[in-house]
Amino acid sequence: MRKTRPVRISNDMIVEMVNRFYGKVRQHPSLGPIFDGAIGDKWAEHLPKMYRFWSSVLNSSGLYSGNPMRAHMTLTQTVEPEDFGHWLVLFRETLDELFSADDADFIFEKAERIAESLSLGMFYNPASIHARINA
């Protein structure tokens, strides 16, 4: 069931969520090398960007103005579709540690949509399917 109520998550909780989640990501055997390769020594720049992103997603704050799809398209040679599953498992674990079940479910639904969108953008080529249908 899709929830339509707005969830207001404090900035402090967003910072805690992002910090805790990316701490887990950096320790993960497959995700850690991907993120370290993409971000390198720029974590101090990346984390505030993620605070703004999640503030915009969860609170409609408008603080984030980047293009996540463009950023992720540069990773198609290092990311595998199943990496999104690992990402979601760690994200859900983090939400369950920090939020009520209702809020965790609501936030996770948004994360699932984001992961699906990025995965489709990175690995699905509708032009190739269209060409096979009309061939």
Secondary structure, 3 states (H helix, E strand, C coil): CCCCCCCCCCHHHHHHHHHHHHHHHHHCCCHHHHHHHHHCCCHHHHHHHHHHHHHHHHHCCCCCCCCHHHHHHCCCCCCCCCHHHHHHHHHHHHHHHHCCHHHHHHHHHHHHHHHHHHHHHHHCCHHHHHHHHHC
